[in-house]
Amino acid sequence: MAIIAPSILSADFARLGDEIKAAEQAGADWIHVDVMDGHFVPNLTFGPPVIAAVRSATKLPFDVHLMIERPELSIPSYAAAGADRITVHAEATVHLHRTIQQIKDLGLPAGVALNPGTPLSVLEHVLGDVDLVLIMTVNPGFGGQAFIEESLNKLRQLRKMLSDRGLDHVHVQVDGGINSTTAKQVVEAGANVLVAGNAVFGERDRAAAIAALR
Ligand SMILES: O=C(CO)[C@H](O)[C@H](O)COP(=O)(O)O
């Protein structure tokens, strides 16, 4: 069964702790934490102090997605703030292999995210080191965008790459434009972790929203 990770980018920031608790009560598996720096993506969200402040709101894992340039400079701060897993963008660090090892050395599962325009080939020599690959199904930066259909081919190719290498245990996560229709499509194409912002926090009944995604 797919892991559902509501993205707090679409939550009410004025009530962030309560929103996270509501997502847990509604049946979420992970809390997806979107960190944006206003440089790598044209939007700015929050950093370690805010994450640390809401960490006690839930026992669910914090799945921290760093949409920031040079993540290697601040990964230890996100770990200290309470990240349970950290995903960096392949496009945002020159030393992807070293950055993955840095996350693993902190005792956390490491993920690599790819923008829609980035080919799977950048994963070729690090695939055996990662716990998760995040296929962005929109261009990162904002919630509420339309799902990019080409992502389905990318997901199928990624699942084949993993299977060919005996790496079926690696999580395949999708993020952007996921709703009850696209959820079915991405799972059929190989995704097993679904990030959803508006499809969860935009709905009054979050439990029904998460059930619909499953
Ligand atoms: O990483 C993100 C944007 O960069 C968000 O997680 C994503 O946009 C979720 O929002 P929605 O499900 O509404 O598309």
The ligand as a Tripos MOL2 file, in Angstrom:
@<TRIPOS>MOLECULE
LIG
   14    13     1     0     0
SMALL
NO_CHARGES

@<TRIPOS>ATOM
      1 O1          7.3070   20.3420   -3.2790 O.2       1 LIG1
      2 C1          6.2810   20.9160   -3.4920 C.2       1 LIG1
      3 C2          6.2830   22.0600   -4.4130 C.3       1 LIG1
      4 O2          7.5630   22.2710   -4.8560 O.3       1 LIG1
      5 C3          5.0040   20.5150   -2.8380 C.3       1 LIG1
      6 O3          5.2320   19.4000   -1.9950 O.3       1 LIG1
      7 C4          3.9520   20.2130   -3.8500 C.3       1 LIG1
      8 O4          3.7210   21.2740   -4.6540 O.3       1 LIG1
      9 C5          2.6750   19.7270   -3.1930 C.3       1 LIG1
     10 O5          1.6060   20.4820   -3.5850 O.3       1 LIG1
     11 P1          0.3810   19.9420   -4.4660 P.3       1 LIG1
     12 O6          0.1210   18.5390   -4.0200 O.co2     1 LIG1
     13 O7         -0.7150   20.8980   -4.1230 O.co2     1 LIG1
     14 O8          0.8240   20.0020   -5.9000 O.co2     1 LIG1
@<TRIPOS>BOND
     1     1     2 2
     2     2     3 1
     3     2     5 1
     4     3     4 1
     5     5     6 1
     6     5     7 1
     7     7     8 1
     8     7     9 1
     9     9    10 1
    10    10    11 1
    11    11    12 2
    12    11    13 1
    13    11    14 1
@<TRIPOS>SUBSTRUCTURE
     1 LIG1         1 GROUP 0 **** ****
